[in-house]
Amino acid sequence: MRANAPSPVAATATPPGGGTRKAAATGPLAACLGCVAALIGLAYLAYEVGPSARFDARLLEKLASHHHTPLGTLADGLAHLADPLPLVLLLAVACAVALRRGRPREAVAAAVVVAGANVTTQLLKGLLAHPRYQSILGESQISSSSFPSGHTTAAASIAIAFLLVVPASWRALTALLGAGFVCAVGCSVVVLDWHYPSDVAGGLIVAAGWGFAVLAGLRALEPPRHAGRVPPQRESSFRAVRPETRFASRGATPNGPPSP
């Protein structure tokens, strides 16, 4: 007796959802690699290209002129919202939101984004520490280990963490509030004469890179939604076939034996 040959569809089928998950992770992973390339390019412009470094310094000098004004006082308060203690408290709130929604994976993802981005920034500060003297700044030179901005990294990473844990219907508002928070902190650290604008951009890129990397991981690990189930449209179309049609396909009628 000859064994039944496997159907061509079964022989070439992939595990349910496997290809879809990989495709969904491709976009964020590519964006993460783009952030790496952007950070390298930004560091080169800030450290090695004279015209861009001078433009960076001129922009800093204009914004820092407000340091000893009421705007500077406001900037001081805003910048400290991204200190370690507020960052940890905000992360705890984000994780609590995810756990309250029954999504522990998103809680872990939020913690990974915040921890990964801020550790990366601190490592880069040490690796890239180098004086960037600009005569236009006079005695108010910026620290040699200012790139990327730690406060901006903290603000951006917590904004991304909240985007990962809130319901889809809240994401637009969360993104708007997060962007405002990041912009306020980023501008404040420049007004306070702590960072070049390029440092702020660097911190933002580091946080975005970690956000895209974690999003790619979440999508790759997402369980298939309909594994082992018959797609509803296929089942309904089968039920819609009239009994006469099914009998006719076997050469029989509903009330009699198969025709000779």
C-alpha positions as CSV (number, residue, x, y, z in Angstrom):
1,M,0.0,0.0,0.0
2,R,1.4,3.4,-1.0
3,A,1.6,6.1,1.7
4,N,-0.3,9.3,1.0
5,A,2.0,12.0,-0.3
6,P,2.0,15.2,1.7
7,S,0.1,18.1,0.1
8,P,2.2,20.8,-1.4
9,V,0.6,23.4,0.9
10,A,1.5,21.5,4.0
11,A,5.0,20.8,2.8
12,T,5.8,24.5,2.2
13,A,3.7,26.1,5.1
14,T,5.5,28.1,7.7
15,P,4.6,28.1,11.4
16,P,1.5,30.2,12.0
17,G,2.5,33.9,12.5
18,G,6.2,33.2,12.2
19,G,6.7,35.1,8.9
20,T,4.4,37.9,10.0
21,R,6.2,38.4,13.3
22,K,9.6,38.6,11.6
23,A,8.2,41.1,9.0
24,A,6.7,43.3,11.8
25,A,10.1,43.4,13.6
26,T,12.0,44.4,10.4
27,G,10.9,48.0,10.4
28,P,11.8,48.9,14.0
29,L,15.1,47.0,13.7
30,A,16.0,49.0,10.6
31,A,15.1,52.2,12.4
32,C,17.3,51.2,15.3
33,L,20.3,50.7,12.9
34,G,19.4,54.1,11.4
35,C,19.7,55.7,14.9
36,V,23.2,54.1,15.3
37,A,24.3,55.6,12.0
38,A,22.8,59.0,12.9
39,L,24.6,59.0,16.3
40,I,27.9,58.3,14.6
41,G,27.3,61.0,12.1
42,L,26.3,63.5,14.7
43,A,29.3,62.8,16.9
44,Y,31.6,63.3,13.9
45,L,30.0,66.7,13.1
46,A,30.1,67.8,16.7
47,Y,33.8,66.8,17.3
48,E,35.5,66.9,13.9
49,V,33.8,69.4,11.6
50,G,34.7,73.0,12.4
51,P,31.7,74.8,10.8
52,S,29.1,72.6,12.4
53,A,30.9,72.8,15.8
54,R,30.9,76.6,15.6
55,F,27.3,76.7,14.7
56,D,26.6,74.4,17.7
57,A,28.4,76.9,19.9
58,R,26.6,80.0,18.5
59,L,23.2,78.3,19.1
60,L,24.3,77.5,22.7
61,E,25.5,81.0,23.3
62,K,22.2,82.5,22.2
63,L,20.0,80.2,24.3
64,A,22.3,80.4,27.3
65,S,22.0,84.2,27.3
66,H,18.7,83.6,29.1
67,H,20.4,81.7,32.0
68,H,20.0,84.5,34.6
69,T,16.5,85.5,33.7
70,P,13.1,84.1,34.8
71,L,13.3,81.8,31.8
72,G,16.5,80.4,33.3
73,T,14.7,79.8,36.6
74,L,12.0,77.9,34.8
75,A,14.6,75.9,32.9
76,D,16.3,74.9,36.2
77,G,13.0,73.4,37.5
78,L,12.2,71.6,34.2
79,A,15.7,70.1,33.8
80,H,15.6,68.5,37.3
81,L,12.4,66.6,36.4
82,A,14.8,64.3,34.5
83,D,17.0,63.7,37.5
84,P,17.5,60.0,38.6
85,L,14.8,60.1,41.4
86,P,12.0,61.4,39.2
87,L,13.0,59.1,36.5
88,V,12.7,56.0,38.7
89,L,9.3,57.2,40.0
90,L,8.0,57.7,36.5
91,L,9.3,54.3,35.4
92,A,7.5,52.7,38.4
93,V,4.3,54.4,37.3
94,A,4.8,53.2,33.7
95,C,5.4,49.6,34.9
96,A,2.3,49.8,37.1
97,V,0.2,50.8,34.2
98,A,1.4,47.8,32.1
99,L,0.9,45.4,35.0
100,R,-2.6,46.8,35.7
101,R,-3.5,46.1,32.1
102,G,-2.2,42.5,32.4
103,R,0.8,43.1,30.2
104,P,4.0,42.1,32.0
105,R,6.0,42.0,28.7
106,E,5.4,45.7,28.2
107,A,6.4,46.4,31.8
108,V,9.7,44.7,31.2
109,A,10.1,46.5,27.8
110,A,9.6,49.9,29.5
111,A,12.3,49.1,32.1
112,V,14.7,47.8,29.4
113,V,14.3,51.0,27.3
114,V,15.0,53.3,30.3
115,A,17.8,51.3,31.7
116,G,19.4,50.5,28.4
117,A,19.3,54.1,27.1
118,N,20.6,55.7,30.2
119,V,23.4,53.2,30.7
120,T,24.4,53.6,27.0
121,T,24.6,57.4,27.4
122,Q,26.8,57.2,30.5
123,L,29.1,54.8,28.7
124,L,29.3,57.1,25.6
125,K,30.1,60.1,27.8
126,G,33.2,58.3,29.1
127,L,34.2,57.0,25.7
128,L,33.7,60.2,23.8
129,A,35.0,62.6,26.5
130,H,37.0,65.2,24.7
131,P,37.4,69.0,25.1
132,R,35.4,71.1,22.6
133,Y,36.8,74.5,23.2
134,Q,34.9,77.3,21.4
135,S,36.2,80.9,21.8
136,I,32.7,82.4,21.5
137,L,31.8,80.8,24.9
138,G,34.6,82.5,26.7
139,E,34.9,81.1,30.2
140,S,31.6,79.2,30.0
141,Q,33.1,76.1,28.3
142,I,31.0,72.9,28.3
143,S,32.3,69.8,30.1
144,S,34.4,67.5,27.9
145,S,32.0,64.6,28.8
146,S,28.8,66.3,27.8
147,F,27.9,64.1,24.7
148,P,25.2,62.8,24.7
149,S,23.0,64.6,27.2
150,G,22.0,62.4,30.1
151,H,18.9,64.5,31.1
152,T,17.6,64.4,27.5
153,T,18.2,60.7,27.4
154,A,16.3,60.2,30.6
155,A,13.3,62.4,29.4
156,A,13.1,60.7,26.0
157,S,13.4,57.2,27.4
158,I,10.6,57.6,29.9
159,A,8.4,59.2,27.2
160,I,9.0,56.1,25.1
161,A,8.4,53.8,28.0
162,F,4.9,55.3,28.5
163,L,4.2,54.9,24.8
164,L,4.9,51.2,25.2
165,V,2.5,50.6,28.1
166,V,-0.6,52.8,27.4
167,P,-3.6,51.6,25.5
168,A,-3.7,52.3,21.8
169,S,-6.4,54.9,22.2
170,W,-4.1,56.9,24.5
171,R,-0.9,56.8,22.4
172,A,-1.5,60.0,20.4
173,L,-2.0,62.1,23.6
174,T,0.9,60.3,25.3
175,A,3.2,61.0,22.4
176,L,2.2,64.7,22.4
177,L,2.8,65.1,26.1
178,G,6.1,63.1,25.9
179,A,7.3,65.2,23.0
180,G,6.6,68.4,25.0
181,F,8.4,67.0,28.1
182,V,11.5,66.0,26.0
183,C,11.5,69.4,24.3
184,A,11.3,71.3,27.6
185,V,14.1,69.3,29.2
186,G,16.3,69.5,26.1
187,C,15.9,73.3,25.8
188,S,16.4,73.7,29.5
189,V,19.8,72.0,29.7
190,V,21.0,74.3,26.9
191,V,19.6,77.5,28.5
192,L,21.4,76.4,31.7
193,D,24.7,76.2,29.9
194,W,25.0,72.4,30.6
195,H,25.0,71.1,27.1
196,Y,25.5,71.9,23.4
197,P,22.4,71.4,21.3
198,S,24.2,68.5,19.6
199,D,24.4,66.8,23.0
200,V,20.6,67.1,23.3
201,A,20.2,65.6,19.8
202,G,22.6,62.8,20.8
203,G,20.6,61.9,23.9
204,L,17.4,61.8,21.9
205,I,18.9,59.5,19.3
206,V,20.2,57.1,22.0
207,A,16.7,56.8,23.5
208,A,15.0,56.4,20.1
209,G,17.4,53.7,19.2
210,W,16.6,51.7,22.3
211,G,12.9,52.3,21.8
212,F,13.1,50.9,18.3
213,A,15.2,47.9,19.4
214,V,12.7,47.0,22.2
215,L,9.8,47.4,19.9
216,A,11.4,45.0,17.4
217,G,11.8,42.5,20.2
218,L,8.2,42.8,21.3
219,R,6.9,42.3,17.8
220,A,9.2,39.3,17.2
221,L,8.1,37.6,20.4
222,E,4.4,38.4,20.1
223,P,2.5,35.1,20.1
224,P,0.3,34.3,17.1
225,R,-3.3,35.2,17.6
226,H,-5.0,32.4,15.6
227,A,-2.5,29.5,15.8
228,G,-4.4,26.2,15.4
229,R,-7.7,27.8,14.5
230,V,-9.6,27.8,11.2
231,P,-9.8,31.3,9.9
232,P,-13.4,32.5,10.4
233,Q,-13.8,33.5,6.7
234,R,-12.9,30.0,5.5
235,E,-15.2,28.3,8.0
236,S,-18.1,30.6,7.1
237,S,-17.6,30.0,3.4
238,F,-17.7,26.3,3.9
239,R,-21.0,26.5,5.8
240,A,-22.5,28.7,3.1
241,V,-22.2,25.9,0.5
242,R,-25.7,24.4,-0.2
243,P,-26.2,20.7,0.6
244,E,-27.1,20.0,-3.0
245,T,-23.8,21.4,-4.1
246,R,-21.8,19.2,-1.8
247,F,-23.8,16.1,-2.8
248,A,-23.4,17.0,-6.5
249,S,-19.6,17.2,-6.1
250,R,-19.7,13.5,-5.0
251,G,-22.0,12.4,-7.7
252,A,-25.0,12.0,-5.4
253,T,-28.3,13.6,-4.7
254,P,-29.6,14.5,-1.2
255,N,-32.4,11.9,-1.4
256,G,-30.8,9.0,-3.4
257,P,-27.8,6.9,-3.9
258,P,-24.9,8.1,-6.1
259,S,-25.7,8.1,-9.8
260,P,-24.1,5.4,-11.9
